C-alpha cells in the first residue's frame, strides 16, 4: 500500500478550511470621483474663500484653548480646533463632510446641537466623515476639534 500515504496527503491538502480560520479582507476597490454622494459632487472643486453651503473649504485649526466661545471638551480632544460661521437659507437636514477625522459640532445660541446621523464617505474619495444635522434657517457656527492635520477640508451640503 505505497499509495495510502499519498492519498492521505492529497485529502488533507484538499480539505476545506476550518471554520475558525479567518480569511483576509480584500483591499477596497478605489472608486472614481463620480462615485461621491450626489450632494458632494463639488467635493473636488477648488476650495472657496469662506465656508458656504455647497462649496468645499480648507479650514486651519488653532490651539483649542485660544478658541473663543467654544462648547464641549475641545481642549481634551487634543489636536487643533476651529470655529466657522455659516448661514442656512432653507430649513432641512444638512450634511457636514470632512476629509479627515475630527469632532464636529454645529453650535446655535452657545449650545451644540444634536446630530441627526453620521457615517463615512465612499472609499478612495477623500470624503472620510459625514455628520447630519437638522437645521432651521439662520446663522450657525461649525466647530471642529481634535483636528490632527494642519488643515482640514470641510463641506456643508443639503441632504
C-alpha positions in Angstrom: 0.0 0.0 0.0 2.5 2.7 -1.0 -0.3 4.9 -2.3 -2.1 5.3 1.1 0.3 8.0 2.5 0.0 10.0 -0.8 -3.8 9.6 -0.7 -3.9 10.9 2.9 -1.7 13.9 2.0 -3.9 14.7 -1.0 -7.1 14.6 1.1 -5.5 16.8 3.7 -4.5 19.4 1.1 -8.0 19.4 -0.4 -9.8 19.7 2.9 -12.0 22.7 3.4 -10.7 25.5 5.6 -11.7 25.1 9.2 -14.5 27.5 10.3 -12.3 29.2 12.9 -9.7 30.2 10.3 -10.0 33.9 9.3 -9.8 35.0 5.7 -8.0 38.2 4.9 -10.3 41.0 3.9 -9.6 42.1 0.3 -8.5 45.7 -0.2 -11.3 48.0 -1.2 -11.5 48.8 -4.9 -11.0 52.5 -5.3 -13.9 54.4 -6.7 -13.9 57.3 -9.2 -14.7 60.9 -8.2 -18.1 60.4 -9.9 -18.9 57.9 -7.1 -19.1 60.6 -4.5 -22.6 61.0 -3.0 -24.5 63.3 -5.3 -24.8 66.1 -2.7 -20.9 66.2 -2.6 -20.4 66.4 -6.4 -18.3 69.6 -5.9 -16.1 68.0 -3.2 -13.1 68.1 -5.5 -13.7 71.7 -6.7 -11.2 74.4 -5.7 -11.7 75.5 -2.1 -13.8 78.6 -1.5 -12.6 81.6 0.3 -15.2 81.2 3.1 -17.5 78.5 4.4 -20.6 78.5 2.3 -23.3 75.8 1.7 -22.4 73.6 -1.2 -18.7 74.6 -1.6 -15.6 72.9 -0.2 -13.5 75.0 2.2 -10.0 74.4 3.6 -10.0 75.2 7.4 -6.9 75.8 9.5 -7.0 74.8 13.2 -5.7 76.8 16.1 -4.7 75.9 19.7 -8.1 74.9 21.3 -7.6 77.0 24.4 -7.5 80.1 22.1 -10.9 79.3 20.6 -13.3 81.9 21.9 -16.9 80.8 22.7 -16.0 77.1 22.3 -18.5 74.5 23.5 -17.6 71.0 24.8 -14.3 69.5 25.6 -12.3 71.0 22.7 -9.1 71.1 24.8 -9.3 67.5 26.0 -9.8 66.2 22.4 -6.3 67.2 21.5 -5.1 68.4 18.1 -6.3 71.8 17.0 -9.7 73.4 16.7 -11.6 76.0 14.6 -14.9 77.7 14.6 -16.5 78.9 11.3 -19.8 80.8 10.8 -22.2 79.7 8.1 -25.8 80.6 7.1 -28.7 78.3 6.3 -31.3 79.8 4.0 -33.7 76.9 3.9 -34.6 74.6 6.8 -33.7 70.9 6.3 -31.1 68.3 7.0 -27.6 69.3 6.2 -24.5 67.1 6.0 -21.1 68.2 7.2 -18.4 66.3 5.2 -14.7 66.2 6.4 -11.6 64.9 4.7 -10.0 63.7 7.9 -11.1 62.8 11.4 -12.3 65.5 13.8 -15.1 66.2 16.3 -18.0 68.0 14.6 -20.3 70.4 16.4 -22.9 72.7 15.0 -23.5 75.5 17.5 -26.5 77.8 17.9 -27.0 80.2 20.7 -24.0 78.8 22.6 -25.3 75.3 22.5 -24.1 72.3 20.4 -27.0 70.8 18.5 -27.5 67.0 18.5 -26.5 65.3 15.3 -29.2 63.5 13.2 -26.9 60.8 12.0 -23.3 60.1 10.9 -21.3 57.9 8.6 -18.3 57.7 6.3 -17.8 58.7 2.7 -17.1 56.1 0.0 -13.6 54.6 -0.1 -10.9 56.5 -2.0 -12.9 59.7 -2.5 -11.2 61.8 0.2 -14.5 62.2 2.0 -13.9 60.5 5.3 -16.7 61.5 7.6 -20.2 62.8 7.2 -22.4 64.1 10.0 -26.1 65.1 9.6 -27.8 68.0 11.4 -31.4 69.1 11.2 -31.2 72.9 10.9 -33.7 75.8 10.7 -32.9 78.8 8.6 -30.4 81.0 10.4 -26.8 81.6 11.3 -24.7 78.8 12.9 -21.1 78.1 14.0 -19.4 75.0 12.8 -16.9 73.9 15.5 -14.3 71.3 14.6 -12.0 70.0 17.3 -9.5 67.2 17.7 -8.1 68.0 14.2 -4.9 66.0 13.7 -3.8 67.6 10.3 -2.6 71.2 9.7 -5.7 71.9 7.6 -9.0 70.1 7.1 -11.2 70.1 4.1 -14.9 70.6 5.0 -18.1 71.0 3.0 -21.7 71.5 4.1 -24.5 70.4 1.8 -28.2 69.9 2.0 -29.2 66.3 2.2 
